[in-house]
């Protein structure tokens, strides 16, 4: 389901990899890249997380933008994933997939002929006013951060 943009970003309150509660309001006034991914420490998710890690400095230069990764993995799993991969951005634990559903990123998936419910690999850019201004559906992990970075630069230039 694709909704008209811009639209208000759904609020959230979830624990990050350090066990600290984080909410949308914590990031008010900054550009925010929120990406949803299926599972810590799997090949595609590691590729995606590391590309955001590697582009983090450039993303931060663009209006002090922040990156948040969200999956239904536990705080402990996120902590290990962040440590193992040297991730310097926020990972939110959403075991009940409330935020994932609020961002329309939960639904039927297929893997090796099997159908199940899971997290879709979607990304959203949220402006400093809290509006979703760009969304990406079912992205490919490799090179995705570069595309987001280019779009963020373009959005910031026109804001």
C-alpha positions, 0 to 999 in steps of 0.5 A, spaced: 500 500 500 503 506 497 500 512 501 500 519 498 507 523 500 508 527 504 504 524 510 506 524 518 511 519 520 507 514 525 510 515 532 514 510 536 517 508 543 522 502 542 528 500 546 535 501 542 541 496 542 543 500 549 536 498 552 534 506 552 527 508 550 527 512 543 521 515 540 520 519 534 520 526 538 527 524 540 529 526 533 525 532 532 528 537 528 533 533 524 532 529 518 531 521 519 532 515 515 528 509 518 529 503 515 526 496 516 530 489 515 528 482 517 533 479 521 540 481 525 546 478 522 543 475 516 547 476 509 542 481 506 541 485 512 548 485 514 550 488 507 544 493 508 547 495 515 554 496 513 552 500 507 548 505 512 554 505 517 559 506 511 555 512 509 553 514 516 558 520 515 556 523 509 549 522 511 550 526 518 553 532 514 546 532 510 543 536 515 545 532 521 541 526 519 540 520 523 539 513 521 535 508 525 534 500 523 528 497 525 527 489 526 523 485 531 530 482 533 531 483 541 535 488 544 541 483 545 541 481 538 541 488 536 547 489 541 551 483 538 549 485 531 552 493 532 558 490 536 560 485 531 559 490 525 561 496 528 554 500 527 554 507 529 547 508 529 540 506 532 537 499 532 530 499 535 527 492 537 520 491 535 518 484 537 511 486 537 512 489 530 508 495 532 512 500 529 513 495 523 506 495 522 505 502 523 510 504 517 506 498 513 512 494 513 509 487 515 506 482 511 506 476 507 513 474 504 515 468 500 522 464 501 524 458 498 516 456 496 514 457 503 509 463 505 509 467 512 509 473 515 515 478 516 518 484 515 519 488 508 525 491 507 523 498 506 526 505 508 523 512 509 526 519 509 523 523 514 524 531 514 525 535 520 518 537 521 516 529 522 513 528 515 515 522 511 517 525 504 520 519 501 519 511 501 522 505 498 519 499 498 522 492 498 529 495 496 535 491 495 541 491 500 547 493 496 547 500 494 541 502 497 544 507 502 547 510 496 541 512 493 538 514 500 544 519 500 543 522 493 535 523 495 537 526 502 542 531 499 536 533 493 531 533 499 535 538 503 537 542 497 530 543 496 527 544 503 
